[in-house]
């Protein structure tokens, strides 16, 4: 196949077409216009560059449409190119994106764009979203606002700051009733909520989950709550390695209770082992910590209204118990420890 033909195929066949043909489906909740997440069982692929590029968020695999076929089908370039050619004209299912009317002026620096946005206040649109829809309690929001971690985003969304080890703003997670994404031109490092001198490092996948876990634990003393923003960039890994290298710290993998969360937890476990620091898995009873927080609040209201116990799965704020030890295929203790919410 000539180079000219290869270049033509690269333009004619998108990575999205390859994934949809292979049985992957778009996870609209976890996608943005610039980064579309595809799932097939426990497999995840993020499509970027308007369909011309892709990467696996849980490995180093990435590339163009040809590399994607090689990655999925375990074939060589020539056979992969033939499979790409067979997809010319394949129509993909396009998600209906909401226009990103985020009000950002991208000619300004990240810091300037952040400063143009107001802090949250009781009754503001972002406050109602976090406190009303997401059930993040007032005292947690006040602590996050005091630390300058939250700003009012457009259309009822909130911005949650990511900063590097020096405290420099690198971007923000944007979440709202109809929108999710990350700051244009920004870099995911870590959302950090708590004391920098903390020895317990609880890592979640979203800023709202970090604040939700903080609420469930009652802003546990000595804990710094993190969010990776759902990604694992080189900057995020470097920041976590630097934190894990500190003396006497414990890395807590408080990621979601799903295959992606488990894979993130294993990455954190490997990172902690490399740094020689303690590690534990803290798995939410529901899919994520915000769902757990919302159910806890619902049950609390039911108890107050009915005076009884809604069901035996009642959560107790900030109380944990160890889970059964993880076993390998031969029934031996696989090492490490794991925690779940006490029920």
C-alpha positions, -999 to +999 in steps of 0.1 A: +000+000+000+014+033-011+019+062+014-006+083-005-032+056+000-024+053+037-028+090+042-061+089+024-074+061+046-063+080+077-085+109+066-114+087+055-117+064+085-121+077+121-110+059+152-147+062+163-157+041+133-132+014+143-144+013+179-181+012+170-176-015+145-157-035+172-186-033+196-176-003+217-202+023+227-199+060+236-202+068+273-219+102+268-218+110+305-180+107+306-173+123+272-167+158+259-166+171+224-128+170+224-124+136+242-150+109+235-149+079+258-158+045+244-165+014+265-166-023+257-171-042+289-141-032+310-121-018+281-119+020+276-106+040+247-106+078+245-109+093+210-093+127+204-083+150+176-118+149+160-115+111+156-079+110+142-062+100+175-069+078+205-054+066+238-060+041+265-063+060+298-051+030+318-020+021+297+005+038+274-012+027+242-021+055+218-018+065+181-038+068+149-065+046+133-040+020+121-024+017+156-059+013+170-067-017+148-034-032+156-041-026+193-076-041+193-071-070+169-035-079+176-026-078+139+003-063+119+002-031+100-007-046+066-036-066+078-047-037+100-046-014+070-068-038+051-093-038+079-093+000+080-099+001+043-130-021+048-145+006+070-144+034+044-179+049+043-189+034+077-213+058+094-208+063+131-235+072+157-228+109+165-237+120+200-258+152+202-234+176+219-247+205+239-229+237+227-201+245+251-212+280+260-187+283+288-181+320+286-144+315+286-121+340+269-093+318+257-071+348+248-067+352+286-044+331+308-058+303+329-053+324+360-071+354+345-100+333+333-102+318+368-102+352+384-130+365+362-154+339+377-171+346+411-167+324+441-198+304+451-222+318+476-254+303+492-281+304+467-259+308+436-264+285+406-233+265+413-241+263+450-276+249+442-261+224+418-235+211+443-256+214+475-291+206+460-285+181+432-252+166+444-259+169+482-225+182+491-231+197+526-226+234+534-196+230+557-177+211+529-185+237+503-175+265+527-141+248+533-135+244+496-145+280+489-122+292+516-093+273+500-102+289+466-110+255+450-144+264+435-157+290+411-190+297+395-190+282+360-215+290+332-251+277+331-251+264+367-219+245+365-190+247+389-152+249+383-129+228+406-093+239+405-064+216+396-030+227+409+005+214+408+028+209+438+037+246+439+001+256+440+000+269+405-034+267+388-032+243+358-069+241+349-102+231+363-128+203+362-161+218+349-193+200+360-229+210+357-264+197+351-258+197+313-221+199+309-188+183+318-153+189+306-119+204+315-105+239+310-095+247+274-057+248+273-054+234+308-036+204+322-051+178+345-028+174+376-047+171+409-077+187+427-065+189+463-089+194+492-074+194+527-041+200+545-009+197+525+008+182+556-017+153+557-004+118+558-035+100+544-039+107+507-074+097+494-075+097+456-108+098+437-117+103+401-137+135+403-137+166+424-173+161+434-164+126+446-135+140+466-158+164+483-184+137+488-159+114+505-148+143+527-184+148+537-190+111+544-158+110+565-166+143+582-135+160+568-113+134+585-083+149+602-050+142+585-065+134+552-059+152+519-086+144+493-077+143+456-093+141+422-074+131+390-103+145+369-109+110+355-075+110+337-040+097+343-018+122+326+020+122+330+017+153+352-009+136+374+014+105+378+044+127+386+025+146+413+012+114+429+047+099+429+061+130+446+033+128+473+038+090+478+076+095+483+070+115+515+078+097+548+049+080+566+021+086+541-007+062+531-021+061+496-059+054+496-073+044+463-109+058+467-117+053+431-151+042+417-166+007+423-164-003+386-138-019+363-122+015+355-120+024+392-104-010+399-078-004+372-071+031+386-067+015+420-042-010+407-022+018+391-021+036+425-011+004+442+018-001+418+028+036+423+027+032+461+047+000+460+074+018+438+075+046+464+075+023+494+045+038+510+014+021+525-016+015+503-053+006+508-084+003+486-115+022+498-144+011+476-177+031+477-208+010+484-224+025+453-208+033+419-191+064+433-188+085+464-214+110+453-240+084+447-231+070+482-235+105+497-269+111+480-283+077+493-270+084+528-288+118+528-320+102+515-319+076+542-312+103+568-343+122+557-364+090+558-353+083+593-361+119+604-396+117+587-405+082+597-386+077+629-374+043+617-345+026+600-351+025+562-330-006+556-300-024+570-275-009+546-276+024+566-242+043+564-225+058+593-205+089+586-168+085+587-168+048+599-149+022+580-143-015+585-117-037+567-130-059+539-122-095+535-086-100+523-081-101+485-073-136+473-054-147+442-064-175+419-050-201+443-069-188+473-039-171+489-039-136+503-030-113+474-015-087+497-026-051+504-057-041+524-091-029+514-118-009+531-155-004+525-180+018+541-194+003+572-230-009+567 
